[in-house]
Amino acid sequence: MSRKLKKIDTNQTTLDFDAPLHEYEDLRVKLLAGPEKQRQIESYEEACIEIAASVKSDMRSSGLGREEMVDAINAYFGATGKGWLLSIHMFNHYLSKPTKYPMPAALIFGVQHVTRSLGTISLLARAEDGRVIDKDDVRELALGKLDHAIAEMQRLKKEFRGIKK
C-alpha cells in the first residue's frame, strides 16, 4: 500500500454542520421571547398620525393610487350614490390632515381588503405587545402542531413496543 501523502485542496470550503442547529436555537429563543416592545403612543394626535402613515404605507406597497383606493373601498362597502360614500376629498383629508380629520376605524376594513395588507391592524396589535398572523402563518402553525403530535405519537409507539417485549 502506498504511503503517499494526500494533498488537501486549500480552496475547498468547509461545511458548518452545526449552523442549522444554531439558527434553529436562535429562532426558538427569539420566538419564546415574544414580540419586540412597541413604543407607547403619547397622544391622540400621534395615534391619528400613526394610523394615517400605516395606511399610506399599505397603499404604496399595493401600488394603488388614492382615487383607485377610494373606488375600491366604496365597492367593498357596496356604496352607491345613496347613503354613505367615501369621496376622494375626504380620503385626502384622512391621510393628509389626520389630526384634524381622524380616519374612521371602519375604513380600516376596506383598506385591509383592498391593499391585501394587515399593516394597520398589526400597528394596533403591536401597541399592546401583540402580533397579527396571516392565513399562511396559521397554516404553518397548524402544520407545526401536527408534526409535533406525530412525533409524540411515534415516541409513544416506540415506548409501548419497548414495554411489550
C-alpha positions in Angstrom: 0.0 0.0 0.0 1.2 3.4 -0.9 2.3 5.8 1.9 2.0 8.8 -0.3 0.6 11.9 1.5 -2.7 13.2 0.1 -2.7 16.9 -0.7 -5.7 18.8 0.7 -7.1 21.4 -1.6 -6.9 24.7 0.3 -9.6 26.3 -1.9 -12.2 23.8 -0.6 -14.8 25.3 1.6 -15.5 23.9 5.0 -19.0 22.9 5.9 -20.5 24.1 9.1 -22.9 21.3 10.1 -23.8 23.0 13.3 -25.1 26.2 11.6 -28.7 24.9 11.1 -28.9 23.9 14.8 -27.6 27.3 15.9 -30.1 29.0 13.6 -32.9 26.9 14.9 -31.9 27.7 18.5 -31.7 31.4 17.8 -35.1 31.4 16.2 -36.6 29.4 19.1 -35.2 31.8 21.7 -36.5 34.8 19.6 -40.0 33.3 19.3 -40.2 32.4 23.0 -39.1 35.9 24.0 -42.2 37.4 22.3 -42.6 40.5 20.1 -40.4 43.5 20.4 -41.8 46.2 22.7 -43.5 48.9 20.7 -43.0 52.4 21.9 -46.0 53.9 23.6 -48.2 56.3 21.8 -48.1 59.6 23.6 -51.2 61.4 22.4 -54.4 61.1 20.4 -52.8 63.2 17.7 -49.8 60.9 17.5 -52.1 57.9 17.2 -54.0 59.5 14.3 -50.7 60.2 12.5 -49.5 56.6 13.0 -52.8 55.2 11.5 -52.6 57.5 8.5 -48.9 56.7 8.0 -49.7 53.0 8.1 -52.5 53.3 5.6 -50.2 55.3 3.3 -47.5 52.6 3.6 -50.0 49.9 2.7 -51.2 51.9 -0.3 -47.6 52.3 -1.5 -47.0 48.6 -1.2 -50.1 47.7 -3.1 -49.3 50.1 -5.9 -52.7 51.8 -5.8 -53.3 55.5 -6.0 -55.8 57.4 -3.8 -58.5 57.5 -6.5 -58.2 53.7 -7.0 -58.3 53.2 -3.3 -61.5 55.3 -2.9 -63.2 53.4 -5.7 -62.2 50.0 -4.3 -63.2 50.9 -0.7 -66.6 52.1 -2.0 -67.0 48.9 -3.9 -66.0 46.9 -0.8 -68.7 48.6 1.3 -71.2 48.4 -1.6 -71.5 52.2 -1.6 -73.7 53.7 -4.2 -74.9 57.2 -4.8 -77.4 56.9 -2.0 -76.2 56.7 1.6 -72.6 56.6 2.7 -70.0 57.2 0.0 -66.3 57.9 0.6 -65.1 60.8 -1.5 -61.5 61.5 -2.7 -61.7 64.8 -0.9 -62.4 63.2 2.5 -59.9 60.4 1.9 -57.2 63.0 1.2 -58.1 64.8 4.4 -57.9 61.5 6.4 -54.4 60.9 5.0 -53.0 64.4 4.8 -54.6 66.0 7.9 -55.0 63.1 10.3 -55.2 65.2 13.5 -57.9 67.4 12.1 -59.8 64.6 10.3 -59.1 61.3 12.0 -59.7 58.2 9.9 -62.8 56.3 11.0 -62.0 52.8 12.2 -64.5 51.2 9.9 -62.4 52.3 6.9 -59.6 50.0 8.1 -61.7 47.0 7.0 -61.8 48.4 3.5 -58.1 49.4 3.4 -57.1 45.9 4.6 -59.2 44.2 2.0 -58.1 46.4 -0.9 -54.4 46.5 -0.1 -54.3 42.8 1.0 -52.2 44.0 3.9 -52.5 43.7 7.7 -50.1 46.5 8.3 -52.6 48.9 10.0 -54.1 46.2 12.3 -50.6 45.0 13.1 -49.7 48.5 14.2 -52.7 48.4 16.6 -51.7 45.0 17.9 -48.1 45.9 18.5 -49.2 48.8 20.7 -50.3 46.2 23.2 -47.4 43.8 22.6 -49.5 41.7 20.3 -49.0 40.2 16.9 -51.2 39.6 13.9 -50.6 36.5 11.8 -52.0 35.9 8.4 -53.5 32.7 7.0 -50.1 31.4 5.8 -48.7 31.7 9.3 -51.8 30.0 10.7 -51.3 27.1 8.3 -47.6 26.8 9.2 -48.5 26.9 12.9 -51.1 24.1 12.4 -48.6 22.1 10.4 -46.0 22.5 13.2 -48.5 21.4 15.8 -49.4 18.4 13.6 -45.7 17.5 13.2 -45.2 17.7 17.0 -48.3 15.5 17.5 -46.9 12.9 15.0 -43.5 12.9 16.7 -45.1 12.4 20.1 -47.2 9.5 18.8 -44.1 7.9 17.3 -42.3 8.3 20.6 -45.2 6.7 22.5 -45.4 3.9 19.9 -41.7 3.1 20.4 -42.1 3.3 24.2 -45.1 0.9 24.1 -43.2 -1.5 21.9 -40.3 -1.5 24.4 -42.7 -2.4 27.3 -44.3 -5.2 25.3 -41.0 -7.1 24.9 
